[in-house]
Amino acid sequence: MESSVSKQLVDKIYEKRKAAALDLEKQVRECHQQGDHRRISQIIDQLVDMFSNSSNPLHIRNGGLIGLAGTAIALGVDVAPYMDKFIEPLLACFTDHENRIRYFSAECLYNIAKVSKGEVLVYFNPIFDALSKLAADSEMSVKNGAELLDRLLKDIVAETASIYVPQYAETEQVRDRSGSLDRSILVPFPPDHPAALTPKKAFSLSRFIPLLKERIYVISPFTRSYLVSWITVLDSVPELELISYLPEFLDGLLKYLSDPTEDVRVATERLLADFLREIRDISELRRRREELAGATESHGADGSRPGSERAVITPESGFVSDQEYSNEHRVDTDDRHTGAWVPGQGVRIDYAAIIEILIQQLDGQHDEIQESTSLHWLAEFLGFAQDVMVPFTPRFIPAILPNLAHHVPMIQSAATRTNRLLFKVIQDLPTPNDVVSQQVAVEKVSTSNRAFPTSPTPAATTLPSRQGTAAAAPVGEANLPEVMPDGQPPPSVSQKSRTGTSQQPAAEVPSRPQSRMSSNSLVAAPSAAAAAPPSPVLEEDSSSDIFDYQATVNELTIQFLSEHEQTRVAALRWLIMLHQKAPKKILAMDDSTFPALLKTLSDPSEEVIKHDLQLLAQISSSSEESYFKAFMINLLELFSTDRKLLEARGSLIIRQLCLNLNTERIYRTFAEILEKEEDLEFASDIVQKLNTILITSPELAEFRRRLKSLDTRQDGQALFVTLYRSWCHNAVSVFSLCLLAQAYEHASNLLSIFADLEITVAMLVQIDKLVQLIESPVFTYLRLQLLEPERYPYLFKCLYGLLMLLPQSSAFVSLRNRLNAVNAAGFLQIAPKSTVNPLAARSKLARDEIKWQELLSHFRTVQARHEKARRQALGTDLSAFGGPGYTDNRSSEPASRSGLGLGNPEPNRPPMRRRVTGEVMPPGPPRPALSPLNPRAKQNGLLNSALMGQAIPPTSSPANAMGGALSLQQRQRRTLGLGPRK
């Protein structure tokens, strides 16, 4: 440059530098008109040296920047060939420590961009990066200058980014150096399209995205606002299709939702809403085009519409009407015509990558607004991209279900909506059987299309496809086991149990304590399922099934460990739905699911237990008998190991099972298992629980009605015998079963055996409860039968026998008052003689089928085992007190079997009556006491009043009265034995 201009350009006074810049502008313009490019290049090198050298004084550097701006104005758009010389040192001034250097460098670049227009887009990446730093500058003047430059660049990008092609070889070289992935739009034109041969654009979105991906994680709110504004601008340019690159920066953009600055949050929310709307529009457009394409293909290979008449067009004529051409080639025209632009046309969206990012936001480590926004996006995706969402279901389960109980209502409501929509999408999927049937139908159609037209239809049913066999099988054969290629059944639980049942006798089945469920079975369930070999059903249609049943069930099983009730209930509802949809899929993995479901019965939530029982009942009802029996065995194992569960939830569990399954099937299976139970104490407890449910539960009303029909129905007799043999583990329960079945004669015979049993406190408490049940509505028929003493003579004996067993408690008073009410009414004396023989009321069928003596013998045997077990337990407990002077008064057996009572009594010898300590035996055999039915018994009024005077007050509970029950019986027996004979 001229010496006078160079001197004024470095002057300390700003006005002189400005005037020198104008002179320099004239000089450069003259050189440009003369074509002196060499001198222009030298001037630019001189200016760059002035402002880029940090050792130069401030006024010299400022003069260089002002001079460069004047030079660019003089050259106009022709400054592009020289931009490679000064862009990099100019951008370096953006980070200078001097405020004025940063300001003048921004001003200089503003002038350069203003005159170069689209050519500056070749350097968009470095300019964008430098501006992102100036956006957070501490100096307000610098920030204002950066905003002006930023606004200008946005205008240039919005106007020319999608169409501008570099006009100079120098800028083309700069663009080519950036890499081979340099194209301005994501979706290229077809190779034969003329647009594919056009030169590359100056702006490359694919080259810019890596920079944006790197800068998106900044912390400064000013820089964040700057990035959001640029993303908004780039998204507004239709041809760029920024939505295709959304997965590259979505994760960082979601973090802006928790920014402390409200402006950043609002702008980010608006931008994300625009992205979501755009994705929805693109998906809907794609769906409509696919439907239109499918409809066109269904018109036939020749393109004719159904029901329309078309003339045969010969190749020579080549004549087709405009209307027919429009109907036939509408889709092709839409695909190939580039003149009319449709928003979203041909845009590819990576749904899977977006969903991955959204799932990562739900790990509990992100901000609440990020989680709620991610759930909202997933819910929207379920509305228009179900085919993409379904394979991610195993990933969604641990991400969505725990948030159903989130403490933030916004997240909880979003999770509830997403879970409901996902549930509906999976529920509406075609079942595996439907998919297989469709495949077979397609094979049949394709085979018939290939056949000769005049030939008969080929036998499609003989296709060597197991899918066809499964699809053509009737509904009743749906549970038949699949056969593996080597002829062996798949190793499922139901088939294992079925094999064991059919090959092993009942005596060889190992006892239940050997197979008790371990405490870590619930945690190990998913890993066990993963290691289990896949079933043939899974192998057959796994290629065509986009939904992974096994992985989903494993994830749902893990949710049983959640501390939130809503999560556990939701997981069970999912399993119920999946089992209804594909029972074979669930049963194939039941090795891991069943222990977890069984362990869930110990859940503290009643709602969880109800859904768990519904699922177990559903699985059992659709499986074979061996699986159901295995379920009952495991349930009894659980009750045996967890007695608290039996006491707290046992009634609920059994009643819910009876509600969802066949009651007779449940009770029969329980009875068959308990009859062989070795743990006698547990057997007695569970029989007592089952008996209480049988008598009191309203769900078992029909079942009770069947038990009352022993005289007329053979199946009722078989049911009674089955229950009786296991009910013998509990004496009071089997007695109440006889009362329920109206087998009063047999019940009275049982009472005679009660006299030889040890009357424990627990037994007295059960009798007390039975008396209370007799006063309940369930036994209304029994109380009414008291009015027919001639027809039901043994009923009075049963009830008076209970009265004799009871101590004088409130139950004693209640039962005595009931019997006295019948006696006082005179029914026992004035009741008409029935002309019907009591035995004739019972049919011959009942007398022949039920072998009552065998039942009595079975009852004696079982109760003898119980007494022996009690002696052994009591003897073990008292063995520490043995020694000189210690005598065991609990047994009157011979000395050879005395001691701890470990000897086996003779099988045919009935147990001996125990003598209570301190009891005085009468001299000689005592005469039996008079029955209350005998009128002479009224003469003992003094004795009765004396006994009544010792009665326990009615307000005393049976449990509190049991302590003195035995001593009271001793005094009564002693008085009766020594009294005067009548």
PyMOL commands that set and color helices and strands:
alter all, ss='L'
color gray80, all
select helices_A, chain A and resi 3-9+14-34+37-52+58-95+99-134+140-160+169-177+194-197+205-215+221-236+238-240+242-258+262-297+322-328+330-336+351-360+368-384+386-405+409-427+432-450+460-462+466-472+475-477+493-503+506-508+512-515+525-531+536-541+549-561+565-581+583-587+590-602+606-621+625-641+643-660+663-675+680-696+698-707+714-727+731-740+744-754+761-774+777-785+793-805+810-824+827-830+838-841+844-849+852-881+895-897+935-949+958-978
alter helices_A, ss='H'
color red, helices_A
deselect
rebuild
show_as cartoon
